[in-house]
Amino acid sequence: MGRRFDHLGDVEAFITVAEKGSMTEGAVTLSTTPSVLSRAITRLEARLGAQLMRRTTRRLSLTDEGRAYLEQARAAFSMIDDAERAIQGPTGASLTGHVRISVPTTYGHYRLPAMLDRFTQIHPEVQVELSITNRNVDLVAEGYDLAIRLGPFPDSGLVARKLEDAPLRLVASPHYLERAGVPRSVEDLATHQCLPFVMPSTGRCAPWLFRVEGRDVDWTPPGRIRVFDDVLGVVSLAENGLGICQTYDFIVRSRIEQGRLVDVLEHARGRSRPFSLIFAPHRRLSAATRTLIDFLASDGLGTCLALSEPGRRTSVKV
């Protein structure tokens, strides 16, 4: 009787190439050559009787069968990792594994670094693959374990754990306000150079959110300059005197303290937008992924918020 699972090396090769997106990068990860991985995947496809990958000279892409097999294979390998860790017990080896996470530029540049710094100090053997993009990735098809995204997720089929409701601020540079004047009401903004961001999901400008005399007001800003793809672009433009923008407090707080930006319509503040962790409910998450999710949703955000408090100072001992 032959061995039932003597092809697990081929499965590992397929998972690695699918996650890395190329034979070359997969070969580097597994310390082998692209030709060896190519033969391993060919053997696996022959065993399964199905094509898992479409391979051209320029790119690799998964077939529908390949995406389904990748999800199940990753779950099986995660179960093996968990079984070994359970046998080793709490005094065994430290937490290992890797986590692929997609985050928007706002979180990737201003929130996540402090969280990851703390997490990697606690779990130094966990590898984190971080994609900073405002594109809504397909978690399953593109091999991501989790993502941080803006907004609620009704009927998305994904599990969401809220990280925070991030307060919004309306800001402009002192130079712009000296030149164009200071708006006194939301209606006054119509005569100013506004810097709207065009949402990739809808192709429309994101509304600015205000609270005026206890009433929530959503106002769509006009603008001769509109920013696409990277929402941080509106902050850069505002800081350079091109107009007024609305963004998150955690992005502009230090700029305001330094005098590079100034609050506008402070009396109309009070609104926020939610950020959440999302992941697929049917995928069996690895121990490393579960630990990172729990950390970001509790300890990580608490550390980040504490470090960002006005006047808070941190010291480093060397």
C-alpha positions, -999 to +999 in steps of 0.1 A: +000+000+000+015+033-011+017+064+011-014+085+010+002+119+015+036+117-002+024+147-023+023+172+005+056+187-007+038+195-040+009+210-022+033+233-002+049+243-035+015+252-050+004+272-019+037+291-018+036+300-055+000+310-053+006+333-023+038+348-037+023+353-072+053+339-091+076+308-095+106+329-088+095+344-055+081+310-044+115+295-052+132+321-030+109+314-001+114+276-003+151+278-012+147+259-044+144+267-082+114+278-103+117+247-124+115+224-094+083+242-083+068+241-118+073+203-119+058+200-084+026+219-095+024+199-127+025+166-107-002+179-083-024+189-112-020+155-127-029+138-094-060+160-091-070+158-127-075+195-128-056+226-138-049+248-108-029+276-125-027+293-158+009+300-166+022+324-192+056+340-196+043+372-178+020+361-150+003+333-131-034+332-123-055+307-104-083+288-121-116+284-102-105+250-091-071+264-080-088+290-058-110+264-042-081+240-037-058+268-023-083+277+004-088+241+015-051+233+014-041+264+034-068+254+060-053+219+062-018+232+067-030+255+094-046+226+112-012+208+111+004+239+126-022+241+154-019+203+161+019+206+166+015+237+188-011+219+209+013+190+215+042+213+223+020+231+249+023+266+262+059+261+271+069+249+236+081+269+207+069+305+203+042+315+179+052+311+143+036+314+108+029+342+085-001+365+080-011+384+048-030+416+055-043+444+033-048+478+047-056+513+033-030+540+031-046+559+061-041+529+084-009+516+068+009+549+073-007+563+105-022+536+126-008+502+119+030+509+124+026+514+162+004+483+164+028+461+144+058+473+164+042+461+196+030+428+180+063+419+165+081+425+198+057+400+214+057+375+185+091+379+167+088+347+147+055+356+130+060+370+095+036+397+084+031+404+047+016+438+044-001+453+014-009+490+017-036+498-009-070+515-011-082+488-035-107+464-020-089+431-024-106+397-028-095+380+004-100+344-008-090+347-044-059+368-037-048+348-006-052+374+021-059+363+056-075+396+067-079+432+058-086+466+075-112+485+057-134+516+061-171+514+067-197+489+077-200+457+057-237+447+054-244+415+034-207+412+025-204+376+036-174+386+057-168+388+094-160+423+107-145+433+140-147+471+146-114+487+154-126+523+160-148+552+150-122+576+137-131+613+142-130+636+112-116+671+109-118+698+083-085+715+077-066+739+055-032+756+055-027+790+071-015+803+037-047+792+020-070+808+046-050+841+045-056+842+008-091+829+005-107+838+038-121+816+066-154+799+059-180+804+087-206+778+077-209+747+056-227+768+030-196+790+028-176+760+015-193+763-019-172+794-026-139+778-016-114+754-033-125+721-018-103+689-023-127+659-026-116+623-028-132+601-054-142+567-040-128+538-060-159+517-053-184+542-067-165+567-088-182+595-068-168+621-045-169+610-008-193+633+011-180+654+039-197+647+072-207+674+097-227+679+128-245+712+128-266+721+159-270+685+167-280+675+132-259+653+109-252+669+076-237+650+046-223+675+021-207+666-013-178+689-019-172+704-054-137+709-066-116+718-096-090+693-082-102+659-073-080+631-059-082+595-070-067+563-056-048+576-025-069+595+000-038+609+016-033+631-015-060+655-002-039+661+029-008+668+009-026+692-013-042+710+016-009+713+034+006+730+003-022+756+002-044+742-026-076+742-006-096+726+022-100+689+029-117+666+054-097+637+068-091+618+100-079+634+132-051+608+136-036+619+103-036+657+108-033+661+146+005+665+145+003+689+115-021+711+134+001+711+165+030+722+143+010+749+126+012+734+092-026+730+091-055+748+108-089+736+119-119+749+098-155+749+110-146+734+144-182+740+155-194+715+129-172+686+141-184+655+158-188+629+130-166+599+124-161+569+101-156+533+113-126+511+105-129+473+109-109+441+106-125+418+081-119+381+073-137+352+056-159+333+080-156+299+063-118+299+062-100+282+091-076+309+104-041+300+114-030+306+150-008+335+139-038+351+121-061+346+150-036+361+174-030+391+152-068+397+149-072+396+187-042+419+192-053+445+167-089+445+180-078+450+216-042+455+228-029+469+195-055+497+191-052+506+228-015+511+225-019+531+193-046+554+208-024+559+239+006+569+218-015+593+198-030+612+227-022+650+226+009+658+246+018+621+251+055+615+249+073+582+244+108+574+255+133+549+241+160+534+263+193+527+245 
